[in-house]
């Protein structure tokens, strides 16, 4: 994964998390405010009903205003301007709170005007065992009224939190997601660092291979040019093997170096207008010789006319040779290959087919992955590093070409490569259209 990609993932992830945290915080605060407002309304309603019941019990009347007064967030003073029956107060309080489903602990006190003190009533709890953790009895006087009682809710905050269990649950999930994202970023960065170390090691190693490979090539050429070696068939065969294997090793090293350039982003294509018929014909001739050596055949049909493509000649020939070599390597016995190329609708469609061992369906989506090879147990008849098709796919992506692979196990493989034609001048387009029109006219007149 590129550094820019990781940076984008981290920035977008951070923005997404900040947005989610903002929405979650707004939701939690809004839920708290709604629950707090609902709690206050229910308390006011319940205390008003209690005041009505007490006044009715004494055959009195309620004051015109300032009946229920909220002094703090959990402390209420109820003015009734009538004597209060302390024995009935607790009953009316519990009755009204239960009617409104307010199962919250409370304590109350009644003001005694003769002693000018608050007479503590009782602490009523719906959750036994919580009383020991609370500070009780702090119910201050109110100098504005003569006959009143006060009610305090020590567990108001915990009650409201209990009404927000769903919000708290989702907030906990969000926290877990944030921690997981942070851990994922840590793992990605660590794997990125290890991957960079691995790439640097492979690049340095392959560069170091270049010197001994060149030396071996020079030595093999000297051996092959020596008349004594040429007269000795045994030495000549060994020297040829050394040169062939050295060339094979050099090709693998070059492929690794090219892939490293592609992954690092400093890969540049030297594009030029290339006559495709010339390239394909050259590849067909060289591949036909290889196929004939193994007793096989190569059938080709190239209908591209004078079409040209905008491509890097070296990489274009490399991927075509790679695809043809794979068709030969993964054959059953004698390879039978087919190459078709045609120009249509401004595109060159190239098809390379074989009747080889094929690829199982479950591996088709992975054959273009780096270092991927189809599992064959401990037997590897065809040697390689799993870089061939990855190189082909990388070059096609760099050019903007399309490649697709169809295969059935035991019935062969077919590779489809689509390359857009190079843009031509208006005169060239007109000339080509005029030639095709003349051909169609001759065919029409011949039928007539």
N, C-alpha and C positions, 0 to 999 in steps of 0.2 A: 504494500500500500504506500502511495506517495505521501511525502510530508505535507503537501498542500491538501490532500484528501483528508488526512488525519486532522489537520488544523481546521478544515471546514466542518468536520464531524464534531470536533470539540466545541467550536463556536456555536454551531447550530444547536448542539445538545445543551450547551449552557443557556442559550437564549430560550430554548423550549422549557428547560427546568425552571428558569426564572419566571417565565410566563405562567407555568403551572403552579409554582409556589405563590405567585401573586393572586391567581384565581382562587387557590385553596385558602389563602389567608383572608381574602375578601369574603369567601363563603363562610369560613369559621366565624369571623367577626359579625357578619350579617346574621348568622344563626344565633349567636350569643345575644345580639341586640333584640332579635325577635323573641327569643325565649325570655329575656329579661323584661321586655315590655308586656308580654303575655302574663308573666308571673306577677308583675305589679298590678295589672288590671284585675286579675283574679283575687289578689290580696285585698285590694280596695273594695271589690264587690263583696267578698266574704266579710270583711270588717264592717262594712255598711249594714249588711244583713244582721250581724251580731248586735250592732248598735240599735237597730230597729227592734230586735227581739227584746233587748234589755229595757228599752223605753216602754214598749208595749206591756212588759211584765210589771212596770211601775206606774202604768197608766199616765205616762208623761208624753212629752213631745220632743222631737229632735230639734237642734238648733238649725237655723236656715242655711248656714254655710259652715265651712271648716269642720266637717265631721271627721273625715279620715285625713290625717296629715302625715306625710312621709318626712321623717327627719334625717335619716341616713338611708343608705341602700338597703339595709335590712331591719330598720327600726321604724315602727309606726305608732302614732299617738291618735287615739279615737276620743273625740269630745262628744259627750251626750247630754251635758247639763242636767243630769239627773243622777240620783243615787244608784250605785252599782251593787247588784247582788253578786258577791264574789263566788258564792257556791254555784250560781248558774252560768257565770262567765265562761269557765272552762268547757262546760257542756256545749254552749252555743258555738264556741270557737271550733271545737273538734267536729261538730255537726256540719258547720258551713264549709270547713276545709275539706272534709271528706265528700261533701256534695259536689264540690268543684274539682275533685280529684287532685287536691293539693296535699300529697302525702309527704310533708316536710316538717321537720322538728321545729318546735317553737317554745318560747317561754313568755310569760306575761306577768304584769304587775298592775296594781290598782292604786291610784293616788288617794291618800287619806288627808283630807283637808284639815282635820283636827290636829294632826301631828306634823303636817306639812312634809310628809315623807312618802316615798313609793313603797307600798307593801307588796313584797314579792309573792307571786302566786304559786307557780309550778313550772317544771320543765316537762313538756309532752314530747315524747320521742316515738317515731315509727321504726327506728332502727336501734334496737337495744345494743348497748356497748359503746356508743359513740360519745356519750355524755362525759366520760372521763377525759377526753381530749379537748374539751371546750372550756372557754372562760365564760361563766354564767353570772347572772345577777347584776350586770351593768346596764340598768334601765333608768336613765336620767329623768329628772322632773321636767315639766313644761310649765312655765310661769304664766302662760296665756289663758289657761283653762282652770276651771274649778273642779268639775266632775269629769274624770277621764280615766281611761286605762291605756296601757301600752303593750305592744306585742313586738317581740324581737325574734328574728330567724337566724340563729347562729350558723346553720348549715346551708344557707342560701346558695353560696358559691358551688358547693359540692352538688347540691340539688340541680342547679343549672347545668353543670358539667355532665351530670347523669342524663340530662335530656339531650345531650349532644353526642351520644355514643357513636352514631353513624359518622358524624363529621370527624370525630377523633380517630375512628377506625380508618377512614380514608386518608387522614393526615399521616397515620402510622405507615400505611402502604406507600404513600408518597415518599416518606423518609427512607423506606427500604429501597424504593426505585432509585432515589438519588445516590444512596450508598452503592447500589449495584452499578449505576452508571460510572461513578468515580472509580470503582474497582475495575470495571471494563476498560476505562481509559488507561488505568495503570497497567493492565495486562497488555493492551494494544501497544502502548509506548515501549514496554519491555520487550515484546516480541519484535517491534520495529527495530529496536537497538540490536537485538540478536540477529535479525535478518540482515541489517547493514553490516554487522561483523562477518556474517557468513558470505555475503556478496563480496566484501573486500578481500576475504581470504581466497575465494574462488578466482577473483580477478587477478590477484597477485600470483596465485598458483599458475593460472593459465598463461600469464605473461612470462613467468619463469620457464614455462614449458617451451616457449617459442625458440629460445636459443638452442637447447639440445635437439629440438625437432629439426631446425635448420641445419645443424651440424650433422645429424644422422642422414638427412637428405643429400647433403654434399658428399658424405662418405659413400652412400649407396650409389650415387651417380658415378663416382670414381670407380667403384667396384664393377659396375655394369659396363663401363667404358674400357676396362682393362681387357686386352686380348686373351690373357690367360684365363680369366673368369668366363669370357664368352665361349671359349673352347671346352670348358668343363661344365657340363649340363647341371651337375649337382650344385656347384657354386653359383651358377647363373640363376638357378631356381631360388636358392636361398637369398641371393641379393635382390631378386625381384620381389620376394615376399617382404623383405625388409623395407624396400621402397614403397610397396603398396600399403603396408601397415602404417608406415610413417606418414603417408599421405592421408590415410584414414584418420589417424590421430590428429594431424594438422587440421583437417576439416572439422573435427569435433571441437578443437580449441577455438577455431575461428567462429564457430557457431555460438559457443559460450560467450565469447567477447562481444559479438554482435547483439546477443540477447541482453547482456549487461548494459550496453549502450542504450538499447531501447528502454529498459527499465529505469535507467537513470535520467532519461529525458533529454540526453544530448545526442540523440540519434538523428541524423540528417539524411534525407533521401536526395540522391542526385538524379532528379527526374529529367527525362528527355523523351522526345517523340521516337518511338520504336516501332518499326514495321513488324507486326506480330507474326506474319507468315514466315518471315526469315527465322525468328527465334524458335517457333514451333517446329519448323522443318529440321533445324539443327538438333533439337532435342529428340525428335523422332528418329533421326539417323543414329545418334549415339545410343539411344535406348534399344533400338532394334538389334544392334550388335550384341548387347548384353543379354537380351531375351533369346537370341539365336544360340548363344553359347550354352544356354541351359535347355536347349531343344524346344523353345517356345516361339511365339509369333507376336507381332505387333501390327494391328490394323489401325490405320489412321485416315481421317478425312478432315481436311482443313479448308473450310469455306469462309474465309475472312476477307477475300479480295485484297485490296490495298489498304486495309484498315490499319491505323496506328493507335498505340496506347501511350499515355503519359506515365512513365514508370522509371524506376531505377533498374537499369539493365542487369546489373549483377544480382540483385535480389529477385528479380523476376525469373531469371534463368535458374537461380538456386531453388526457389520453391517448386518450379516445374520439375526440375531434376529430382528433388526430394520426393514429390508425389509419385513420379515414375519409378524411382528406386524402391519405394515402399510397395508399389504394386508387384514388383519383381520379387522382393524379399519375402513377402507374405503369401507366396503362391503355394499350391499344393505340390505339384511335380513340375511339369513344363508350364511356364507362365504363358497365358494368353491374354494379351492386353488390347485395349481399344482406346483410341484418343479421337475425340470429336471436337471440332471448333467451328463456330459459325457466328456471323455478325447479324444482329437483328435489333431493330429499334434503338440504335445508338449504343448497343452493348455487345461485348464479345463474350459468348458463353462457351466455356471449355469444360469438357467432360472426360474424365479419365476413369476407366472401368477395368476390373480384373475379375477372374473367377477363382480367387484365392480362398483362404481359410475364413475370411469374413470377420466381423466383430459382433459379439453378443449385444443385444439391444440395451442391456443395463449399463454398458460401457460407452455407448455412442456419445452421450453428453459430456464425457470426461476426457476423450482422447486428445482434445486440444489443450488440456491442462499441462502445466510445466512438470516435468519429471514423471508424468503418468504413463504407466505401461500396463497393458491388460494382464491380469494375474494368470500365470500358467503353472503355478506350483513351483517346484524347484528346477523345472526344465525351461531353459531359455535358448531356443534354437536360433533366434535372431538377436544379436547383441545390440545394445544401444542404451542411451541415457534417458529416453523419453522426451527429447528436445526437438525432434524433427517437426512434428505437427504443431507444437507450440510455436516454433519459429515461423512456420507457414502462416499460422493464424495471426501472429504479431505483425508480419510484413503485410498481410492483407488488410489488417486494421489500420496500419500506418498509411497505406495507399487509399483507404476507403473502399476496398473491394469486398465482395460478398463471397463467402465460401460455405459450402454445406456438404455433409457426408452422409450417404445412405449405405447401409450394409445389412446383410443377413448372414448369420453364422453358418459357415459351410457353403455359401453360395457366392461369395465375393463381395467386393466393395466398389462403390461409385462415388467419385468426388466431383462436385459441381463448383466451378469457379466463374464468377461473373465480373468482368472488367469493363468499365465504361470506355468508349472510344475517346481518343483525344479530340479536343475542339479544333475544327478546321475553319478556314476562311469561307466567306459567303460564296465565293467563286467555286471552291472545292465542293461545297454542298450542292450548288446548282449543277455542276458538271456530273456529279455522281447521280443526282436525280435524273438528269437528261439521259445518261447511259442506261439506267434501269428502265426508264420509259421506253427507250428504243428496243430493249430486249423484250419487254412485255408486248410491244407492238409487233415485233417479228413473230413471236409465238402465236399471237392472235391471227395474223395473216396466214401463218403456216397451217393453222387449224382450219381456217376458212377455205 
